[in-house]
Amino acid sequence: MVSAQHFALKFGDMVKSAEAIVEGKVISKSSFEYDGKIYTQNEVKIYSILKSNLDLETSISIITIGGRLGDKSEGYSHVAHLHLEAEGVFLLKQSTINDVSYQLIGEMNGYYKESNRDKGRYFSFAGYFENLEELKNEIFNLTQISERRIVQRGCLNISVNLDPNSSSSNELGFMLLGNSEIPSTY
């Protein structure tokens, strides 16, 4: 285990310097060696883009230092540890390792996740917000860029009219619950 000094960064400075800010979920992980160190490539499915001048796909790769490669393992303190299925808001800059990936701004500062202890609160070592909407609103206030939804989560309401006496199309109401992944342009 390698330890490093940690300095909290100011949220406003991180937002302004971020090349991209996304909300998403880690869907896969793989480790690799680069320049004598082990890194992990975290594939993140994007739920929404909060800031970006780039053409982002529906998922991106975020590189974090440390990981397991075969029987060799490297761990670091004071850096972000993204677990499989982890959800949150990621403040990103272009990776220095390759030109198709990103890295978190300020390592652990650039990853806001929901607190296990205080449900609903989103935090990183740079600070916390009472809920996800407050975090998104603060990003909007600093960037004046509207959120772009990539994947809808939660409920989908669909109506189909089944009245045979109706001159309009048939209608049936139902709700799809759970962690549905339905494109916003359905």
Sequence and secondary structure as in RCSB ss.txt:
>XXXX:A:sequence
MVSAQHFALKFGDMVKSAEAIVEGKVISKSSFEYDGKIYTQNEVKIYSILKSNLDLETSISIITIGGRLGDKSEG
YSHVAHLHLEAEGVFLLKQSTINDVSYQLIGEMNGYYKESNRDKGRYFSFAGYFENLEELKNEIFNLTQISERRI
VQRGCLNISVNLDPNSSSSNELGFMLLGNSEIPSTY
>XXXX:A:secstr
 B        HHHHHHH SEEEEEEEEEEEEEEETTEEEEEEEEEEEEEEEESS   SEEEEEEE EEETTEEE 
BSSS    TT EEEEEEEE SS TT EEETTGGGGEEEE SSSTT EEETTEEESSHHHHHHHHHHHH    EES
EE B EEEE B  TT SS  B EEEE SB  EES  
